[in-house]
Amino acid sequence: MAVSKERKQEVLAGYEEWLKKSQAVILVEYTGAKMKDLDAIRAKVREVGGEFHVLKNTLARRAFAASGMDFPKDFLVKSTAVSFAFTDPASTAKALTDAMKGKDFIKVKGGFMTGQVLNAAQVKALADMPPLPVVRAQLLGVLQAPAGKLVCTIAEPARGLAAVIKAFSEKANTANAAA
């Protein structure tokens, strides 16, 4: 059954809307996949605030071009599904690669993030990055470390003086007790 021109325009508008909201997109080939496998991947990606959709290559090519994303031609051949990262690209890439483990029928073609095309190895590197909350916590730790060291450095002379006074008072108490 042929898809009407109006329906194609609706689908194209939907693709373009997803692309506008996305911080990154990851394209995968899913040749030979069963629907339940795709649903499992879709659910895993949704858990981290992303979307996973099977796209028609011709309409996807037009949507990507309209959004200023220039992909290599081999990215939009065979069966194509796209993961849209709406919140955290690293978490979405990790969820996608975790869901793909042990499934030979699906492989990463590449992606697009911050105006740059990503190959499959770069998508894997993105998936290996820690999630955004972890990166924020690490950055906060790095920023707080110098302040903590400064406090210790400033407090150390007073701490040393207190230890000397305590030692003298204990020595005086033991001398008085012996006398």
C-alpha positions in Angstrom: 0.0 0.0 0.0 1.4 3.3 -1.1 1.8 6.1 1.5 0.0 9.3 0.6 1.8 12.5 0.0 0.1 14.1 3.0 1.1 11.2 5.2 4.7 11.5 4.0 4.6 15.2 4.9 3.4 14.4 8.4 6.1 11.8 8.9 8.7 14.3 7.6 7.5 17.0 9.9 7.7 14.5 12.8 11.3 13.6 11.9 12.3 17.3 11.7 10.7 18.0 15.1 12.6 15.1 16.7 15.8 16.4 15.2 15.3 19.9 16.5 14.8 18.6 20.0 17.8 16.2 19.9 21.2 17.0 21.2 22.5 14.0 19.3 21.3 11.2 16.9 22.7 7.7 16.6 21.9 5.7 13.5 21.8 1.9 13.6 21.2 -0.9 11.1 18.8 -3.5 12.4 18.7 -6.1 9.6 17.0 -9.3 10.7 15.7 -7.9 14.0 12.4 -9.0 15.5 9.9 -6.5 16.7 10.2 -7.6 20.4 14.0 -6.9 20.2 13.4 -3.4 18.8 10.8 -2.8 21.5 13.3 -3.8 24.2 15.8 -1.3 22.7 13.1 1.4 22.5 12.2 0.9 26.2 15.8 1.0 27.3 16.5 4.3 25.4 13.2 5.8 26.7 14.4 5.2 30.3 17.2 7.8 29.8 15.0 10.4 28.1 15.6 9.4 24.5 13.6 8.0 21.6 14.3 5.1 19.3 12.4 4.9 15.9 12.6 3.1 12.7 12.8 5.6 9.8 12.3 5.5 6.1 15.7 6.3 4.5 14.4 8.7 1.8 12.3 10.7 4.3 15.1 10.6 6.9 17.6 11.9 4.3 15.3 14.8 3.5 14.7 15.6 7.3 18.5 15.5 8.0 19.2 17.8 5.0 16.5 20.2 6.2 18.1 20.2 9.7 21.5 20.9 8.3 22.9 17.4 9.1 25.0 16.1 6.2 25.6 12.4 6.7 27.7 10.1 4.6 25.6 8.3 2.0 26.3 4.8 3.6 24.6 5.9 6.8 21.1 5.9 5.2 21.2 2.5 3.4 19.6 -0.8 4.3 17.3 -0.8 7.4 17.8 2.3 9.5 16.7 3.1 13.0 17.6 6.3 14.8 18.1 7.0 18.5 17.3 10.6 19.5 19.1 11.9 22.6 16.9 14.6 24.0 18.6 15.1 27.4 22.0 13.4 27.7 23.8 12.0 24.6 26.2 9.9 26.7 23.4 8.2 28.6 21.4 7.6 25.4 24.4 6.1 23.6 25.1 3.9 26.7 21.5 2.7 26.9 21.5 1.9 23.2 24.8 0.0 23.3 23.7 -1.9 26.4 20.5 -2.9 24.8 22.4 -4.0 21.7 24.7 -6.4 23.6 24.5 -9.9 22.4 22.4 -9.0 19.4 24.3 -9.6 16.2 21.5 -8.3 14.0 22.0 -4.7 15.0 25.0 -2.5 14.6 25.8 1.2 14.9 26.3 3.1 11.6 27.3 6.4 13.1 25.7 9.5 14.5 25.6 13.3 14.6 26.2 15.6 17.6 26.9 19.3 17.9 27.3 19.8 14.2 29.7 16.9 13.7 29.3 13.5 12.1 30.3 10.6 14.4 31.5 7.3 13.2 30.7 4.0 15.0 33.9 4.2 17.1 33.1 7.7 18.2 29.6 6.6 19.2 31.2 3.8 21.2 33.4 6.4 22.9 30.4 8.5 23.7 28.7 5.5 25.2 31.7 4.8 27.4 31.6 8.3 28.9 30.0 8.6 32.3 26.5 10.1 32.5 26.0 13.8 32.9 25.2 13.7 36.7 28.5 11.7 37.3 30.5 14.2 35.3 28.9 17.1 37.2 29.9 15.4 40.5 33.4 14.8 39.3 33.7 18.5 38.3 32.3 19.6 41.6 34.9 17.4 43.4 37.7 19.0 41.3 36.5 22.5 42.1 36.1 21.8 45.8 39.5 20.1 46.3 41.6 23.3 46.3 39.2 25.0 48.8 39.5 22.0 51.1 43.3 22.1 50.9 43.3 25.8 51.6 41.2 25.3 54.7 43.6 22.6 55.9 46.7 24.8 55.2 45.2 27.7 57.1 44.1 25.6 60.1 47.4 23.6 60.4 49.4 26.2 62.4 46.6 26.6 64.9 46.3 22.8 65.2 50.1 22.5 65.7 50.0 25.2 68.4 47.1 23.5 70.2 49.0 20.2 70.1 52.1 21.9 71.7 50.0 23.5 74.5 48.2 20.2 75.2 51.5 18.4 75.4 52.9 21.1 77.9 49.7 20.9 80.0 49.9 17.1 80.1 53.6 17.3 81.0 52.8 19.8 83.8 49.9 17.6 85.1 52.2 14.5 85.2 54.9 16.6 86.9 52.5 17.9 89.5 51.0 14.5 90.1 54.5 13.0 90.7 55.5 15.7 93.2 
